[in-house]
Amino acid sequence: QLQASGGGLVQAGGSLRLSCVASGGTFSSLNVAWFRQAPGKEREFVSGISRIGVNKNYADSVKGRFTISRDHAKNTVYLQMNSLKPEDTAVYYCAAASSPIMSTYGKAYDSWGQGTLVTVSS
């Protein structure tokens, strides 16, 4: 079970850190990703991290601004979001996949958190 948190209201240029905490299972053996869905838009991939945390990938729209990391001891994956823009406004979801192949497609992920809302004001 995944629990996402850390969303909120922030002004453009500000920062937020999202957390995805896993309970039960073997979280450390799963690839984890963040997706987001803005109002009226399709869900899109934001960032992913491999099981051991070495490999990371980002959507072009967030490269250089967002950083994904994980803490195995805490069963947590983080998404540090800096220089936020109004277009980053969305519900952010974390997801975990048992497949060893990192994917940017939502269908590749087996478990999903409930989402946390990020609102960036201009």
Backbone as CSV, one residue per row, in Angstrom:
resi,resn,N_x,N_y,N_z,CA_x,CA_y,CA_z,C_x,C_y,C_z
1,GLN,0.839,-1.185,0.000,0.000,0.000,0.000,0.884,1.249,0.000
2,LEU,0.561,2.195,-0.875,1.348,3.412,-1.002,0.558,4.610,-0.489
3,GLN,1.237,5.487,0.196,0.618,6.690,0.738,1.425,7.893,0.293
4,ALA,0.827,8.736,-0.537,1.502,9.938,-1.003,1.087,11.130,-0.144
5,SER,2.029,12.021,0.101,1.741,13.207,0.891,2.708,14.315,0.512
6,GLY,2.471,15.502,1.052,3.373,16.614,0.846,2.870,17.688,-0.096
7,GLY,1.726,17.457,-0.709,1.181,18.461,-1.607,0.683,19.680,-0.844
8,GLY,0.364,20.717,-1.596,-0.135,21.931,-0.977,-0.178,23.064,-1.974
9,LEU,-0.398,24.251,-1.433,-0.459,25.461,-2.258,0.850,26.212,-2.113
10,VAL,1.456,26.566,-3.241,2.727,27.270,-3.224,2.739,28.289,-4.355
11,GLN,3.466,29.352,-4.160,3.599,30.356,-5.219,4.604,29.894,-6.275
12,ALA,4.451,30.409,-7.456,5.399,30.103,-8.522,6.818,30.437,-8.069
13,GLY,7.737,29.539,-8.382,9.112,29.703,-7.937,9.412,29.004,-6.629
14,GLY,8.378,28.564,-5.948,8.557,27.903,-4.673,8.887,26.429,-4.800
15,SER,8.943,25.758,-3.647,9.339,24.353,-3.600,8.385,23.539,-2.738
16,LEU,8.300,22.281,-3.055,7.576,21.308,-2.241,8.324,19.990,-2.315
17,ARG,8.168,19.175,-1.285,8.717,17.834,-1.329,7.594,16.835,-1.087
18,LEU,7.389,15.986,-2.050,6.386,14.939,-1.928,7.037,13.676,-1.374
19,SER,6.248,12.932,-0.612,6.721,11.672,-0.061,5.764,10.556,-0.450
20,CYS,6.315,9.403,-0.697,5.525,8.206,-0.979,6.024,7.121,-0.043
21,VAL,5.188,6.775,0.926,5.561,5.793,1.926,4.844,4.482,1.630
22,ALA,5.600,3.395,1.701,5.020,2.079,1.456,4.883,1.329,2.763
23,SER,3.780,0.640,2.892,3.576,-0.216,4.058,3.401,-1.650,3.574
24,GLY,4.108,-2.554,4.221,4.024,-3.948,3.822,4.792,-4.216,2.540
25,GLY,4.937,-5.482,2.209,5.581,-5.836,0.966,7.071,-5.573,0.976
26,THR,7.652,-5.605,-0.196,9.094,-5.417,-0.355,9.324,-4.216,-1.251
27,PHE,9.117,-3.056,-0.694,9.194,-1.806,-1.443,10.550,-1.618,-2.085
28,SER,11.593,-2.084,-1.390,12.949,-1.868,-1.887,13.226,-2.646,-3.161
29,SER,12.373,-3.593,-3.494,12.577,-4.394,-4.708,11.748,-3.877,-5.878
30,LEU,11.105,-2.739,-5.708,10.209,-2.210,-6.726,10.743,-0.925,-7.341
31,ASN,10.552,-0.778,-8.642,10.757,0.528,-9.267,9.578,1.422,-8.873
32,VAL,9.864,2.680,-8.664,8.823,3.609,-8.225,8.822,4.833,-9.133
33,ALA,7.643,5.351,-9.382,7.537,6.530,-10.232,6.490,7.486,-9.683
34,TRP,6.608,8.712,-10.114,5.592,9.721,-9.850,4.913,10.063,-11.178
35,PHE,3.615,10.149,-11.127,2.814,10.608,-12.250,1.988,11.793,-11.768
36,ARG,1.442,12.528,-12.684,0.550,13.604,-12.295,-0.586,13.737,-13.299
37,GLN,-1.668,14.286,-12.818,-2.820,14.516,-13.685,-3.404,15.880,-13.372
38,ALA,-3.339,16.754,-14.350,-3.907,18.088,-14.218,-5.381,18.053,-14.623
39,PRO,-6.157,19.001,-14.152,-7.585,19.026,-14.505,-7.798,19.040,-16.004
40,GLY,-8.608,18.111,-16.490,-8.921,18.063,-17.903,-7.843,17.471,-18.783
41,LYS,-6.784,16.963,-18.162,-5.688,16.399,-18.949,-5.456,14.945,-18.586
42,GLU,-4.730,14.254,-19.439,-4.402,12.870,-19.165,-3.272,12.786,-18.143
43,ARG,-3.230,11.662,-17.480,-2.132,11.414,-16.549,-0.817,11.347,-17.316
44,GLU,0.235,11.920,-16.720,1.534,11.905,-17.380,2.636,11.508,-16.405
45,PHE,3.651,10.901,-16.954,4.823,10.507,-16.185,5.609,11.742,-15.789
46,VAL,6.102,11.724,-14.556,6.921,12.827,-14.057,8.361,12.384,-13.833
47,SER,8.531,11.313,-13.049,9.876,10.871,-12.704,9.824,9.452,-12.190
48,GLY,10.927,8.717,-12.390,11.000,7.354,-11.896,12.364,7.061,-11.309
49,ILE,12.404,6.069,-10.430,13.648,5.677,-9.799,13.698,4.158,-9.715
50,SER,14.868,3.609,-9.954,15.019,2.163,-9.952,15.035,1.613,-8.534
51,ARG,15.025,0.287,-8.468,14.923,-0.367,-7.164,16.039,0.033,-6.215
52,ILE,17.253,0.082,-6.718,18.357,0.410,-5.823,18.664,1.901,-5.818
53,GLY,17.902,2.658,-6.611,18.024,4.105,-6.569,19.112,4.700,-7.439
54,VAL,19.737,3.865,-8.257,20.834,4.369,-9.084,20.306,5.036,-10.349
55,ASN,19.353,4.371,-10.993,18.802,4.907,-12.242,17.581,5.766,-11.966
56,LYS,17.579,6.936,-12.606,16.477,7.884,-12.444,16.137,8.471,-13.813
57,ASN,14.882,8.761,-14.019,14.515,9.448,-15.255,13.438,10.493,-14.961
58,TYR,13.376,11.453,-15.847,12.494,12.601,-15.659,11.809,12.975,-16.960
59,ALA,10.615,13.483,-16.846,9.966,14.089,-18.001,10.736,15.358,-18.366
60,ASP,10.753,15.675,-19.640,11.487,16.868,-20.080,10.983,18.128,-19.379
61,SER,9.709,18.151,-19.078,9.109,19.346,-18.493,9.583,19.625,-17.067
62,VAL,10.191,18.622,-16.412,10.609,18.820,-15.019,12.108,18.667,-14.821
63,LYS,12.814,18.306,-15.870,14.266,18.113,-15.759,14.935,19.387,-15.266
64,GLY,15.849,19.208,-14.321,16.556,20.341,-13.766,15.829,21.036,-12.633
65,ARG,14.555,20.702,-12.441,13.773,21.315,-11.366,13.345,20.306,-10.312
66,PHE,13.066,19.086,-10.729,12.606,18.048,-9.807,13.728,17.027,-9.598
67,THR,13.754,16.463,-8.390,14.729,15.421,-8.064,14.023,14.297,-7.325
68,ILE,14.201,13.087,-7.809,13.620,11.928,-7.157,14.699,11.205,-6.361
69,SER,14.320,10.670,-5.217,15.264,9.929,-4.391,14.470,8.921,-3.564
70,ARG,15.194,7.992,-2.944,14.522,7.027,-2.091,15.372,6.695,-0.887
71,ASP,14.678,6.352,0.190,15.307,5.963,1.441,14.765,4.581,1.788
72,HIS,15.575,3.572,1.567,15.109,2.206,1.798,14.785,1.955,3.278
73,ALA,15.547,2.559,4.145,15.322,2.346,5.580,13.946,2.851,6.005
74,LYS,13.461,3.872,5.307,12.160,4.454,5.645,11.057,4.010,4.687
75,ASN,11.399,3.130,3.743,10.407,2.688,2.754,9.728,3.879,2.081
76,THR,10.518,4.859,1.719,9.969,6.108,1.206,10.698,6.550,-0.060
77,VAL,9.915,7.069,-0.987,10.449,7.733,-2.171,10.022,9.187,-2.117
78,TYR,10.947,10.066,-2.443,10.683,11.498,-2.386,10.708,12.108,-3.786
79,LEU,9.988,13.198,-3.927,10.082,14.012,-5.131,10.254,15.458,-4.679
80,GLN,11.470,15.935,-4.790,11.763,17.330,-4.461,11.457,18.181,-5.681
81,MET,10.566,19.133,-5.508,10.127,19.966,-6.623,10.520,21.409,-6.354
82,ASN,11.404,21.930,-7.166,11.869,23.310,-7.038,11.434,24.123,-8.255
83,SER,11.507,25.418,-8.113,11.153,26.331,-9.212,9.807,25.963,-9.813
84,LEU,8.848,25.764,-8.961,7.536,25.321,-9.425,6.859,26.368,-10.299
85,LYS,6.112,25.866,-11.255,5.405,26.713,-12.205,3.902,26.421,-12.120
86,PRO,3.077,27.361,-12.516,1.629,27.098,-12.480,1.242,25.846,-13.267
87,GLU,1.983,25.542,-14.326,1.668,24.350,-15.117,2.022,23.044,-14.416
88,ASP,2.672,23.131,-13.259,2.932,21.935,-12.446,1.727,21.568,-11.583
89,THR,0.728,22.420,-11.583,-0.471,22.151,-10.796,-1.136,20.866,-11.266
90,ALA,-1.341,19.940,-10.333,-1.913,18.632,-10.669,-2.043,17.813,-9.399
91,VAL,-2.740,16.700,-9.527,-2.701,15.686,-8.484,-1.530,14.759,-8.817
92,TYR,-0.677,14.567,-7.852,0.519,13.746,-8.044,0.309,12.387,-7.398
93,TYR,0.631,11.349,-8.152,0.479,9.978,-7.688,1.823,9.274,-7.704
94,CYS,2.057,8.454,-6.690,3.213,7.574,-6.758,2.721,6.183,-7.118
95,ALA,3.589,5.450,-7.769,3.237,4.112,-8.228,4.460,3.223,-8.152
96,ALA,4.221,1.941,-7.950,5.309,0.985,-7.830,5.102,-0.165,-8.797
97,ALA,6.213,-0.660,-9.329,6.160,-1.739,-10.318,7.103,-2.858,-9.936
98,SER,6.637,-4.088,-10.085,7.476,-5.242,-9.788,8.396,-5.583,-10.956
99,SER,8.072,-5.092,-12.131,8.928,-5.339,-13.290,10.285,-4.683,-13.083
100,PRO,11.352,-5.354,-13.481,12.694,-4.760,-13.325,12.987,-3.677,-14.349
101,ILE,12.113,-3.534,-15.343,12.331,-2.541,-16.388,11.635,-1.235,-16.009
102,MET,12.381,-0.165,-15.981,11.784,1.127,-15.663,10.902,1.562,-16.823
103,SER,9.749,2.079,-16.511,8.796,2.452,-17.547,8.179,3.813,-17.253
104,THR,7.829,4.512,-18.323,7.130,5.788,-18.191,5.622,5.612,-18.419
105,TYR,5.186,4.373,-18.608,3.772,4.094,-18.864,3.068,3.647,-17.596
106,GLY,1.961,4.242,-17.310,1.222,3.925,-16.099,0.805,2.480,-16.009
107,LYS,0.527,1.868,-17.154,0.054,0.484,-17.145,1.110,-0.475,-16.639
108,ALA,2.351,-0.064,-16.606,3.432,-0.934,-16.134,3.480,-1.023,-14.618
109,TYR,2.701,-0.184,-13.939,2.772,-0.104,-12.491,1.616,-0.845,-11.831
110,ASP,1.958,-1.600,-10.780,0.991,-2.488,-10.144,0.224,-1.831,-9.001
111,SER,0.896,-0.939,-8.300,0.292,-0.338,-7.108,0.348,1.170,-7.220
112,TRP,-0.702,1.818,-6.738,-0.810,3.268,-6.821,-1.212,3.846,-5.474
113,GLY,-0.650,5.011,-5.177,-1.080,5.760,-4.012,-2.330,6.551,-4.337
114,GLN,-2.853,7.243,-3.343,-4.129,7.914,-3.508,-4.008,9.306,-4.139
115,GLY,-2.826,9.834,-4.260,-2.633,11.138,-4.877,-2.569,12.261,-3.866
116,THR,-1.787,13.268,-4.180,-1.685,14.462,-3.345,-1.713,15.674,-4.268
117,LEU,-2.499,16.665,-3.895,-2.735,17.814,-4.775,-1.646,18.869,-4.606
118,VAL,-1.086,19.272,-5.728,-0.121,20.369,-5.759,-0.737,21.508,-6.560
119,THR,-0.810,22.668,-5.943,-1.358,23.845,-6.613,-0.306,24.944,-6.594
120,VAL,0.044,25.422,-7.760,1.050,26.474,-7.881,0.370,27.728,-8.409
121,SER,0.404,28.767,-7.598,-0.241,30.018,-7.991,0.755,30.942,-8.693
122,SER,0.233,31.731,-9.606,1.111,32.633,-10.376,1.259,33.969,-9.692
